[in-house]
Amino acid sequence: MESADDARAAIREQTPLAARTVAELGRGTDSVAYLVDDEWVARFPLVADARETLRRELALLPMLAPALPVAIPAVEHVGRRDGELLFAVYRLLAGEPLGADAEEEALAGLAATLGALHAFPVAQATRAGVRAELLKGGYHDGQRELVRIVESVPGGRTSLGSMTPSAGTSATTSPARPAPCPCTAISSPTTCCAKADA
């Protein structure tokens, strides 16, 4: 969607929403989000990969919602044209901008959410279309550099390769041997993520 006017027209055509006011919330390389009538968020994928990601989210979010300790989008309207996914609309989630006084509570909430995500059954996520992907989406140059660094470490290429399923295997059947911590290649040993777990 190039503009709020284009989004308004699509929302009115595809949903029962009035879309009296439509304002851009944010735009990235993959998607753009609009605030609709001060109570809805409409997310429009801009590229094919983002349409596929949104399709997976539509399948996965209803399964994740009861497992997570925080509110997540509950999509109520989906726009499609000629079989192509155009957008998804969900109610605006309540919240406040994070302030310094709420940092500890926010970190505890983030930890609980990440714990719940890591505990979510991989088989269910796989059924929703989630798969292991390396360097997909809006990765920045630093993340791409991290892969190059890991691959340059002896045994790094093999370990990194085990993160992505090969033909005929799935993400759940990859070797149990963990990849070496990439932090040690780019940071001091005192800031390595392995040290944080100890």
C-alpha positions as CSV (number, residue, x, y, z in Angstrom):
1,M,0.0,0.0,0.0
2,E,1.6,3.2,-1.1
3,S,-0.7,5.5,0.9
4,A,-3.3,5.8,3.6
5,D,-5.8,6.6,0.9
6,D,-5.0,3.3,-0.9
7,A,-5.3,1.4,2.5
8,R,-8.6,3.1,3.3
9,A,-10.0,2.0,-0.1
10,A,-8.9,-1.6,0.3
11,I,-10.2,-1.8,3.9
12,R,-13.6,-0.4,2.9
13,E,-13.8,-2.8,0.0
14,Q,-12.7,-5.9,1.9
15,T,-14.1,-5.4,5.5
16,P,-17.2,-3.9,7.2
17,L,-14.9,-1.3,8.9
18,A,-15.8,2.4,8.2
19,A,-12.1,3.4,7.9
20,R,-13.0,7.1,8.5
21,T,-9.4,7.8,9.7
22,V,-6.4,5.9,8.4
23,A,-2.9,7.0,9.6
24,E,0.4,5.3,9.0
25,L,1.8,3.8,12.2
26,G,5.1,2.5,10.7
27,R,6.7,1.3,7.5
28,G,9.5,-1.2,7.1
29,T,11.1,-3.0,4.1
30,D,8.5,-5.8,4.3
31,S,5.2,-4.3,5.6
32,V,3.4,-1.1,6.4
33,A,0.9,-0.7,9.3
34,Y,-2.0,1.8,9.5
35,L,-4.0,2.9,12.5
36,V,-7.7,2.7,11.5
37,D,-10.4,4.6,13.3
38,D,-8.1,4.8,16.4
39,E,-9.0,1.2,17.3
40,W,-7.7,-1.1,14.6
41,V,-4.3,-1.9,13.1
42,A,-4.2,-2.9,9.4
43,R,-0.9,-4.5,8.3
44,F,-0.2,-4.6,4.6
45,P,2.7,-6.8,3.3
46,L,4.8,-5.0,0.7
47,V,6.7,-8.0,-0.8
48,A,6.0,-11.6,-1.5
49,D,8.1,-12.9,1.5
50,A,6.0,-10.7,3.8
51,R,2.8,-12.1,2.4
52,E,4.0,-15.6,3.2
53,T,5.1,-14.6,6.7
54,L,1.7,-13.0,7.3
55,R,0.0,-16.1,6.1
56,R,2.0,-18.1,8.6
57,E,1.1,-15.6,11.4
58,L,-2.6,-16.0,10.6
59,A,-2.3,-19.7,11.2
60,L,0.1,-19.5,14.2
61,L,-1.2,-16.6,16.3
62,P,-4.5,-18.2,17.4
63,M,-2.5,-21.2,18.6
64,L,0.1,-19.0,20.4
65,A,-2.4,-16.7,22.1
66,P,-3.4,-19.0,25.0
67,A,0.2,-20.0,25.6
68,L,1.6,-16.5,26.0
69,P,1.5,-14.2,29.1
70,V,1.0,-11.1,27.0
71,A,-1.7,-9.9,24.5
72,I,-0.9,-10.5,20.9
73,P,-2.8,-9.5,17.7
74,A,-6.1,-11.4,17.2
75,V,-6.8,-10.9,13.5
76,E,-10.5,-10.2,12.8
77,H,-10.4,-9.2,9.2
78,V,-8.3,-10.4,6.3
79,G,-8.3,-8.8,2.8
80,R,-7.6,-10.9,-0.3
81,R,-7.8,-10.1,-4.0
82,D,-7.5,-12.7,-6.7
83,G,-6.2,-15.2,-4.2
84,E,-3.5,-12.9,-3.0
85,L,-3.3,-11.9,0.7
86,L,-3.6,-8.1,0.9
87,F,-3.8,-7.3,4.6
88,A,-4.8,-8.4,8.1
89,V,-6.6,-6.2,10.6
90,Y,-6.6,-6.6,14.4
91,R,-7.7,-4.5,17.3
92,L,-5.1,-2.1,18.6
93,L,-3.3,-3.6,21.6
94,A,-3.5,-1.5,24.8
95,G,-0.2,-0.3,26.2
96,E,2.1,2.6,27.1
97,P,5.5,3.6,25.8
98,L,8.2,2.0,27.9
99,G,9.7,4.3,30.5
100,A,12.7,3.9,32.7
101,D,10.5,3.3,35.8
102,A,8.9,0.2,34.1
103,E,12.1,-1.4,32.8
104,E,12.3,-4.2,35.4
105,E,8.6,-5.1,34.9
106,A,9.0,-5.0,31.1
107,L,12.1,-7.2,31.2
108,A,10.3,-9.8,33.4
109,G,7.4,-9.7,30.9
110,L,9.8,-10.1,28.0
111,A,11.5,-13.1,29.7
112,A,8.1,-14.8,30.4
113,T,7.1,-14.2,26.8
114,L,10.3,-15.6,25.4
115,G,10.1,-18.6,27.7
116,A,6.5,-19.3,26.5
117,L,7.6,-19.0,22.9
118,H,10.5,-21.4,23.4
119,A,8.1,-23.8,25.1
120,F,5.6,-23.7,22.3
121,P,5.4,-27.1,20.5
122,V,7.6,-27.1,17.3
123,A,5.2,-29.5,15.7
124,Q,2.3,-27.1,16.0
125,A,4.4,-24.2,14.6
126,T,5.5,-26.5,11.7
127,R,1.8,-27.3,11.0
128,A,1.2,-23.5,10.8
129,G,3.9,-23.2,8.1
130,V,6.8,-22.1,10.3
131,R,10.1,-23.5,9.1
132,A,13.8,-22.9,9.8
133,E,15.1,-20.1,7.7
134,L,18.5,-18.5,7.6
135,L,18.8,-14.8,6.6
136,K,15.2,-14.2,5.6
137,G,13.3,-11.0,6.2
138,G,14.6,-7.7,7.4
139,Y,18.0,-8.7,8.5
140,H,20.5,-5.9,8.8
141,D,24.2,-6.0,7.7
142,G,25.4,-6.8,11.2
143,Q,23.4,-10.0,11.2
144,R,24.7,-11.0,7.8
145,E,28.2,-10.3,9.1
146,L,27.6,-12.6,12.1
147,V,26.9,-15.5,9.7
148,R,30.1,-14.8,7.8
149,I,32.1,-14.7,11.1
150,V,30.6,-18.0,12.3
151,E,31.3,-19.6,9.0
152,S,35.0,-18.5,9.3
153,V,35.4,-20.2,12.7
154,P,36.8,-23.8,12.4
155,G,33.7,-26.0,12.4
156,G,31.5,-23.0,12.1
157,R,30.2,-23.7,8.6
158,T,29.2,-27.2,9.6
159,S,27.5,-26.1,12.8
160,L,25.7,-23.2,11.0
161,G,24.6,-25.6,8.3
162,S,23.0,-27.8,10.9
163,M,20.7,-24.9,11.8
164,T,19.0,-25.1,8.4
165,P,17.3,-28.4,7.4
166,S,18.7,-30.2,4.4
167,A,16.6,-31.7,1.7
168,G,14.4,-34.5,3.2
169,T,14.8,-33.4,6.8
170,S,12.8,-31.0,9.0
171,A,13.8,-28.4,11.6
172,T,12.9,-30.9,14.3
173,T,15.3,-33.5,13.0
174,S,18.5,-31.4,13.0
175,P,21.5,-32.7,15.0
176,A,21.3,-32.2,18.7
177,R,24.9,-30.8,18.8
178,P,24.6,-27.1,19.5
179,A,26.4,-24.6,17.3
180,P,29.3,-22.7,18.8
181,C,28.3,-19.4,20.3
182,P,28.8,-16.8,17.7
183,C,29.2,-14.1,20.3
184,T,32.8,-15.1,21.1
185,A,33.8,-14.3,17.5
186,I,32.6,-10.7,17.8
187,S,32.6,-9.7,21.5
188,S,34.7,-10.1,24.6
189,P,34.3,-13.3,26.6
190,T,32.7,-11.4,29.4
191,T,29.7,-10.4,27.2
192,C,29.2,-13.7,25.5
193,C,25.6,-15.0,25.7
194,A,26.9,-18.3,27.1
195,K,28.3,-16.4,30.1
196,A,24.8,-14.8,30.7
197,D,23.3,-18.3,31.0
198,A,25.9,-19.4,33.6
